[in-house]
Amino acid sequence: MLNFKTALIIGAGPGISASLTRSLTKAGVKVAMAARNIKKLSDLAQETGAKAFPVLDAADAFSVEQLFDEVDEAFGAPDIVVYNASARAHGPLAELNPADVHRALDITAFGGFLAVHHAARRMVPQGHGAILLTGASASIKGFPQSAAFAMGKFALRGLAQSAARELGPKGIHVAHFIIDGGVRKSGVSDANDGLLTPDAIAQTYLDVLKQPRDAWSQEVDLRPWAEKF
């Protein structure tokens, strides 16, 4: 059992979020799943008992504030907040649309700030909580034609470090997860285990949530055995 009651997953969908929803609900945690299109979450909600909440824009301050208020009313203030949302603007630097890059940064980085901001407002008075931020290979490596994604993920990593140093002494566990490798999609075979599985990633998130406060992880990097790093 986990020492948490309610979780909010922002950027919910198939893959990591779905596996994490299943794992958390099995552990007795009430889960709120937030996404722009909640219709895609209906089967998962029915399967797990989790509740879907719309958030039209994870980078819009009003939308995120409204989301947290709705979760407060339905479940109580979340004591686990997971930020999985991100956006990309892929292509050569000379050809990127600045508006697309701006949008990618907004969702990947500023949206993460909004999630941490509202989580901290609820957790600090209680002296308890966990904030989990999902990173990627791009959190530590800027690849060609992926500058916008790297900028956003580098920023999210910096946010995680600052938040952990500020909030950790107040009883709030902040952890950043570098997903360094491809994630296997449902129905895709992978006989050589060359891709990360969502269930295995979710298990690591739960393991971090179970850590005693005298041995908290601030950052965990996950990769399949065959991944170069």
Stockholm file with secondary structure:
# STOCKHOLM 1.0

chainA/1-229         MLNFKTALIIGAGPGISASLTRSLTKAGVKVAMAARNIKKLSDLAQETGAKAFPVLDAADAFSVEQLFDEVDEAFGAPDIVVYNASARAHGPLAELNPADVHRALDITAFGGFLAVHHAARRMVPQGHGAILLTGASASIKGFPQSAAFAMGKFALRGLAQSAARELGPKGIHVAHFIIDGGVRKSGVSDANDGLLTPDAIAQTYLDVLKQPRDAWSQEVDLRPWAEKF
#=GR chainA/1-229 SS CCSCCEEEEETCCTTHHHHHHHHHHHTTCEEEEEESCGGGGHHHHHHHCCEEEECSCTTCHHHHHHHHHHHHHHHCSCSEEEECCCCCCCSCGGGCCHHHHHHHHIIIIIHHHHHHHHHHHHHGGGTCEEEEEEEEGGGTCCCTTCHHHHHHHHHHHHHHHHHHHHHGGGTEEEEEEEECSCBCCTTCCCTTCCSBCHHHHHHHHHHHHTCCGGGCCSEEEECCTTCCC
#=GC SS_cons         CCSCCEEEEETCCTTHHHHHHHHHHHTTCEEEEEESCGGGGHHHHHHHCCEEEECSCTTCHHHHHHHHHHHHHHHCSCSEEEECCCCCCCSCGGGCCHHHHHHHHIIIIIHHHHHHHHHHHHHGGGTCEEEEEEEEGGGTCCCTTCHHHHHHHHHHHHHHHHHHHHHGGGTEEEEEEEECSCBCCTTCCCTTCCSBCHHHHHHHHHHHHTCCGGGCCSEEEECCTTCCC
//
